[in-house]
Amino acid sequence: MNNKYVKKYNNVYLNIGKNVKRFRSERGWIQQDLADKCEGVTRAKISKIENAYEDYMLSTLLEVCNALDKSLEDISKEY
């Protein structure tokens, strides 16, 4: 983790990352498949989201939600 917000809100970023990975895996997608369905999002960014490695813009998260057909609530929930 290289960002003060990721450290401060670690549990939120970890939940989001875990859920993105789970929802992606449920579809049988690799990270590149998800990135390809998101405008302006790279495979490396998907990896960083899933691993709670860095802060990201809300628009990036919305692209991911849209590609996974999930809401922000679904993505951020603790399951």
C-alpha positions in Angstrom: 0.0 0.0 0.0 1.5 3.3 -1.0 -1.3 5.7 -0.4 -2.4 7.4 2.9 -6.1 6.9 2.1 -5.6 3.2 1.4 -3.9 2.9 4.7 -6.5 5.0 6.5 -9.5 3.1 5.0 -7.8 -0.2 4.6 -10.9 -2.3 5.4 -12.9 -0.6 2.7 -10.3 -1.0 0.0 -9.7 -4.7 1.0 -13.5 -5.4 0.8 -13.7 -3.7 -2.6 -10.7 -5.6 -3.9 -11.9 -9.0 -2.5 -15.4 -8.4 -4.1 -14.1 -7.3 -7.4 -11.9 -10.4 -7.6 -14.8 -12.7 -6.5 -17.3 -11.2 -8.9 -14.8 -11.4 -11.8 -13.9 -15.0 -11.0 -17.5 -16.0 -10.8 -17.8 -14.9 -14.4 -14.7 -16.9 -15.3 -12.8 -13.8 -16.3 -9.2 -13.0 -16.0 -8.1 -9.5 -15.0 -7.6 -8.6 -18.7 -11.1 -9.6 -19.5 -12.5 -7.2 -16.9 -10.1 -4.4 -18.0 -11.3 -4.9 -21.6 -14.9 -4.3 -20.5 -13.9 -1.0 -18.7 -13.2 2.2 -20.6 -9.8 3.5 -19.6 -8.9 0.8 -17.1 -5.9 -1.4 -17.5 -5.2 -4.9 -16.3 -2.6 -3.4 -14.0 -5.2 -1.1 -12.4 -7.6 -4.1 -11.9 -4.8 -5.9 -10.1 -4.1 -2.8 -7.9 -7.8 -2.6 -7.0 -8.1 -6.3 -6.2 -5.0 -6.1 -4.0 -5.9 -2.8 -2.3 -2.6 -1.4 -3.5 -3.5 2.1 -4.4 -6.2 4.8 -4.3 -8.3 5.1 -7.5 -10.9 7.5 -8.9 -14.6 6.9 -8.4 -15.0 6.8 -12.2 -12.7 3.8 -12.3 -14.7 2.0 -9.7 -18.0 2.9 -11.6 -16.5 1.4 -14.8 -15.7 -1.8 -12.9 -19.1 -1.9 -11.3 -20.8 -1.5 -14.7 -18.7 -4.2 -16.3 -19.5 -6.6 -13.5 -23.2 -5.5 -13.4 -22.9 -4.7 -9.7 -23.7 -1.6 -7.7 -21.3 0.4 -5.6 -23.0 -1.2 -2.6 -22.4 -4.7 -3.9 -18.7 -4.0 -4.5 -18.1 -2.4 -1.1 -20.1 -4.8 1.1 -18.4 -7.0 3.6 -19.5 -10.6 2.8 
